[in-house]
Amino acid sequence: MDFKGLTQLKDEIEKKRPIAPSKMKLISQKFQEEWTYHSNALEGNTLSLGETAFFLREGLTIKGKTLREHQEVTNHAEAIDYLNEVIKDRDITEGLIKDLHAIIFLGIKDDKGKLIKGGGYKKEDNFAITLTGDIKKYTPSVEVPTEMEKVITWYEKNKTVLHPAELASIFHHKLVSIHPFQDGNGRVSRLCMNLILMKYGYPPAIIRKEERQEYLLALESADQGELSPLVELITKEMKKSLLMMKVIVQ
């Protein structure tokens, strides 16, 4: 796959550095709000983009929305802040992945009102019904530690070989396929995907709510060994993010 367009856009933005702090603040805010909204919306959170932005900026709750939905917004935004803090010092590891999961579920309660303890691998097997009606079984819980070691090994082996878009896309699919946690796997996988992109100087790729079907079908294609639809989707979103940055830094 040809990534020249991404590289060219990235280079054009790099030439504008140093970017004014006010512009960097605007870029960071826009990414945090849209990334938080879309990633949560993909998982069923009903706050709109405007409501998500208002809550993050003003700290005022939205009438008719649940406490859990507000907490999910707060937690996801904090997870992004955490990535920005550790990006220079930490790489993708099992520990980092567990840390992100713990942040995502901080203060979140289950249906019985009991606090969910994030950061631990699943104790029960999980599965999903695909868009094509098949039952997809994820990695059995007893095999998760072994499979997680394998995916980290794969990442270390390929992080200087593959283009960041390809590396991030494939890692995302591998992590989702394991589904190491009882819940929150999509959000954590997208956080890890974007950490990889950000470590290589790219902005985050934001998978949008309206692209949910395309996204899920791309993951299903990847399950069958056809990775190009997922890589193409991630590349498309990277380009959108780069173009947004280009407009702001002009």
Backbone torsions as a table, in degrees:
resi	resn	phi	psi	omega
1	MET	NA	142.0	-176.1
2	ASP	-90.3	119.4	-179.3
3	PHE	-109.3	17.4	-176.2
4	LYS	-61.4	-37.7	-179.5
5	GLY	-61.7	-39.9	177.9
6	LEU	-64.5	-46.5	-178.9
7	THR	-61.1	-41.7	-179.7
8	GLN	-63.5	-45.7	179.2
9	LEU	-62.6	-43.2	179.5
10	LYS	-61.4	-42.4	-179.7
11	ASP	-65.3	-37.0	179.2
12	GLU	-63.8	-39.0	178.7
13	ILE	-71.1	-38.9	179.6
14	GLU	-59.9	-34.3	-179.3
15	LYS	-67.1	-19.1	-179.5
16	LYS	-85.2	-7.8	-178.6
17	ARG	-74.1	147.5	1.9
18	PRO	-74.4	136.9	179.7
19	ILE	-88.0	138.1	-178.5
20	ALA	-55.2	136.9	-179.6
21	PRO	-52.9	-36.1	-179.9
22	SER	-64.8	-37.5	178.5
23	LYS	-72.2	-38.5	178.3
24	MET	-65.0	-37.3	178.2
25	LYS	-64.4	-41.3	178.9
26	LEU	-64.5	-43.5	178.7
27	ILE	-62.0	-47.1	-179.2
28	SER	-61.7	-42.0	-179.7
29	GLN	-64.3	-44.4	-178.6
30	LYS	-63.3	-44.0	178.8
31	PHE	-63.8	-45.1	-177.6
32	GLN	-61.9	-44.5	-177.7
33	GLU	-67.8	-46.1	-177.4
34	GLU	-71.7	-41.2	179.1
35	TRP	-62.4	-46.3	179.0
36	THR	-62.2	-47.3	-179.1
37	TYR	-60.3	-54.8	-173.8
38	HIS	-66.6	-41.3	-178.9
39	SER	-64.4	-40.6	177.2
40	ASN	-70.7	-39.7	-179.1
41	ALA	-63.3	-35.3	177.1
42	LEU	-59.4	-26.5	-177.3
43	GLU	-101.2	7.5	173.7
44	GLY	107.5	-2.1	176.9
45	ASN	-65.4	133.6	-172.0
46	THR	-97.7	0.1	175.2
47	LEU	-64.8	136.8	176.8
48	SER	-76.4	172.7	176.8
49	LEU	-62.1	-43.3	179.1
50	GLY	-63.1	-40.9	178.9
51	GLU	-67.6	-39.0	177.3
52	THR	-62.3	-46.8	-180.0
53	ALA	-62.5	-43.8	-179.7
54	PHE	-62.1	-44.8	-179.1
55	PHE	-64.2	-42.5	179.9
56	LEU	-67.7	-35.5	-177.6
57	ARG	-81.3	-41.0	-172.3
58	GLU	-102.4	-21.7	-178.6
59	GLY	74.8	13.0	-178.9
60	LEU	-100.8	132.9	-176.1
61	THR	-72.0	158.4	-177.8
62	ILE	-99.2	126.7	-179.0
63	LYS	-60.1	133.2	177.1
64	GLY	89.2	-5.0	179.0
65	LYS	-102.6	148.5	-174.1
66	THR	-78.5	160.2	176.0
67	LEU	-60.0	-39.8	-179.7
68	ARG	-62.2	-41.8	-179.1
69	GLU	-62.9	-40.8	176.5
70	HIS	-64.5	-41.2	-179.6
71	GLN	-65.6	-35.5	177.3
72	GLU	-62.8	-38.5	177.5
73	VAL	-65.5	-48.8	179.0
74	THR	-57.5	-47.1	-175.9
75	ASN	-65.7	-41.6	-178.6
76	HIS	-66.8	-40.5	177.5
77	ALA	-62.3	-39.5	178.1
78	GLU	-67.6	-33.6	177.2
79	ALA	-64.8	-38.8	176.7
80	ILE	-65.3	-43.5	176.7
81	ASP	-58.7	-40.4	-179.8
82	TYR	-63.0	-43.1	178.0
83	LEU	-59.5	-43.5	180.0
84	ASN	-64.1	-29.8	179.0
85	GLU	-74.1	-38.1	-171.3
86	VAL	-101.5	-1.6	-170.7
87	ILE	-57.2	-34.0	-178.7
88	LYS	-81.2	-26.2	-171.9
89	ASP	-104.1	-20.1	-175.5
90	ARG	-126.4	148.8	176.4
91	ASP	-116.7	-179.7	178.9
92	ILE	-67.0	118.6	175.4
93	THR	-140.9	168.6	175.0
94	GLU	-60.5	-39.0	-179.6
95	GLY	-62.0	-43.1	178.9
96	LEU	-65.0	-42.7	179.9
97	ILE	-61.2	-42.0	177.8
98	LYS	-66.6	-37.7	177.9
99	ASP	-60.9	-44.0	180.0
100	LEU	-63.3	-41.3	178.6
101	HIS	-63.7	-39.8	179.0
102	ALA	-63.3	-39.9	178.6
103	ILE	-66.3	-43.4	-178.8
104	ILE	-59.0	-32.2	-176.0
105	PHE	-107.8	13.8	178.4
106	LEU	-62.0	121.2	177.5
107	GLY	75.0	6.8	-179.6
108	ILE	-87.9	134.2	179.2
109	LYS	-108.1	151.1	177.0
110	ASP	-81.2	-174.6	-176.7
111	ASP	-63.4	-20.7	-179.3
112	LYS	-94.5	4.2	178.6
113	GLY	83.9	11.7	-179.9
114	LYS	-95.7	135.3	179.3
115	LEU	-60.7	133.2	177.0
116	ILE	-84.0	129.2	178.5
117	LYS	-91.4	105.9	-179.3
118	GLY	-81.5	166.7	175.2
119	GLY	93.6	-0.7	179.2
120	GLY	-115.1	144.0	179.2
121	TYR	-66.5	158.1	-176.5
122	LYS	-62.2	149.4	177.4
123	LYS	-103.7	-15.8	179.8
124	GLU	-123.7	152.2	177.6
125	ASP	-69.4	150.3	177.9
126	ASN	-132.6	159.7	-178.0
127	PHE	-152.7	170.3	178.3
128	ALA	-146.0	157.6	173.6
129	ILE	-97.3	121.9	-176.7
130	THR	-75.2	170.2	178.7
131	LEU	-64.5	-23.8	178.7
132	THR	-89.4	3.1	175.0
133	GLY	90.7	0.8	178.8
134	ASP	-82.0	156.5	174.6
135	ILE	-95.3	117.5	179.4
136	LYS	-99.1	118.4	176.8
137	LYS	-94.4	127.6	178.0
138	TYR	-84.7	176.5	-179.1
139	THR	-55.4	129.0	177.1
140	PRO	-56.1	144.6	-174.2
141	SER	-55.6	-37.1	-177.4
142	VAL	-68.7	-19.7	-178.0
143	GLU	-97.4	-4.9	-175.1
144	VAL	-58.3	-49.7	-178.9
145	PRO	-55.9	-41.3	179.7
146	THR	-66.3	-43.8	-178.7
147	GLU	-69.1	-33.3	177.3
148	MET	-67.8	-37.6	175.2
149	GLU	-61.1	-40.7	-179.2
150	LYS	-64.9	-41.2	-177.1
151	VAL	-71.0	-33.3	176.2
152	ILE	-69.0	-39.0	176.8
153	THR	-62.3	-42.5	178.2
154	TRP	-60.4	-43.0	-179.6
155	TYR	-62.1	-47.6	-179.3
156	GLU	-61.0	-35.4	-178.6
157	LYS	-73.1	-32.2	-171.5
158	ASN	-106.2	-6.6	-172.5
159	LYS	-67.4	-18.2	175.8
160	THR	-108.7	7.8	-177.0
161	VAL	-108.3	-47.1	-176.2
162	LEU	-88.8	154.2	171.3
163	HIS	-63.6	143.9	-178.7
164	PRO	-51.2	-36.6	179.6
165	ALA	-63.2	-42.9	-179.8
166	GLU	-72.1	-43.8	179.4
167	LEU	-58.5	-48.6	-178.0
168	ALA	-65.9	-41.0	-178.8
169	SER	-64.6	-47.1	-178.1
170	ILE	-68.1	-40.2	178.1
171	PHE	-61.6	-43.1	177.9
172	HIS	-56.1	-47.6	-179.9
173	HIS	-63.5	-42.6	-179.8
174	LYS	-61.4	-42.0	-178.3
175	LEU	-69.3	-42.7	177.8
176	VAL	-63.3	-36.4	-179.7
177	SER	-65.4	-32.9	176.0
178	ILE	-73.7	-39.2	-176.6
179	HIS	50.9	61.7	-170.3
180	PRO	-68.2	-19.2	-177.8
181	PHE	-110.0	160.7	178.8
182	GLN	-66.4	-33.6	-179.3
183	ASP	-151.0	161.0	176.0
184	GLY	86.3	9.4	-175.5
185	ASN	-65.6	-38.3	-179.8
186	GLY	-64.6	-47.6	-179.1
187	ARG	-63.1	-44.0	-180.0
188	VAL	-65.4	-40.3	-179.6
189	SER	-64.6	-39.1	178.8
190	ARG	-70.7	-33.8	174.7
191	LEU	-62.8	-43.8	179.5
192	CYS	-66.4	-41.8	177.5
193	MET	-55.8	-46.2	-176.7
194	ASN	-75.8	-28.3	173.4
195	LEU	-61.2	-41.3	178.2
196	ILE	-60.3	-47.9	179.8
197	LEU	-61.0	-44.0	-177.6
198	MET	-66.4	-33.8	178.8
199	LYS	-64.9	-24.9	179.2
200	TYR	-98.7	13.6	174.2
201	GLY	86.2	9.4	177.7
202	TYR	-97.1	154.4	174.3
203	PRO	-77.3	167.2	179.3
204	PRO	-66.7	148.9	172.1
205	ALA	-95.1	118.4	-175.5
206	ILE	-101.1	109.4	175.9
207	ILE	-75.9	119.4	-170.8
208	ARG	-90.4	150.4	-178.2
209	LYS	-52.5	-42.1	-177.6
210	GLU	-70.6	-10.4	177.8
211	GLU	-101.5	14.7	-174.7
212	ARG	-56.9	-45.4	-179.3
213	GLN	-63.8	-46.6	178.5
214	GLU	-58.8	-41.7	-179.3
215	TYR	-63.4	-49.0	-179.0
216	LEU	-66.0	-38.8	177.4
217	LEU	-66.3	-35.5	177.5
218	ALA	-65.3	-39.4	176.8
219	LEU	-66.1	-38.2	177.7
220	GLU	-65.7	-38.8	176.3
221	SER	-62.4	-40.8	178.1
222	ALA	-62.9	-34.1	176.1
223	ASP	-59.2	-31.0	-179.2
224	GLN	-91.2	6.1	177.2
225	GLY	94.5	-0.3	179.2
226	GLU	-99.7	98.4	-172.2
227	LEU	-90.0	-15.6	-172.2
228	SER	-59.8	-39.6	178.8
229	PRO	-59.9	-39.4	179.4
230	LEU	-69.3	-44.8	179.2
231	VAL	-62.3	-39.4	179.3
232	GLU	-65.4	-40.2	179.0
233	LEU	-64.5	-45.8	-179.9
234	ILE	-63.9	-42.2	179.2
235	THR	-61.6	-41.4	178.8
236	LYS	-60.9	-42.0	-179.1
237	GLU	-73.2	-33.2	174.2
238	MET	-61.5	-41.4	179.9
239	LYS	-63.4	-42.3	177.9
240	LYS	-59.1	-42.8	-179.6
241	SER	-65.9	-41.5	179.1
242	LEU	-64.9	-40.5	179.3
243	LEU	-65.6	-37.3	176.7
244	MET	-62.7	-45.1	178.7
245	MET	-61.9	-41.4	-177.7
246	LYS	-60.4	-41.2	180.0
247	VAL	-63.5	-41.1	-176.8
248	ILE	-71.4	-39.0	-174.4
249	VAL	-84.1	-5.1	-179.8
250	GLN	-57.4	NA	NA
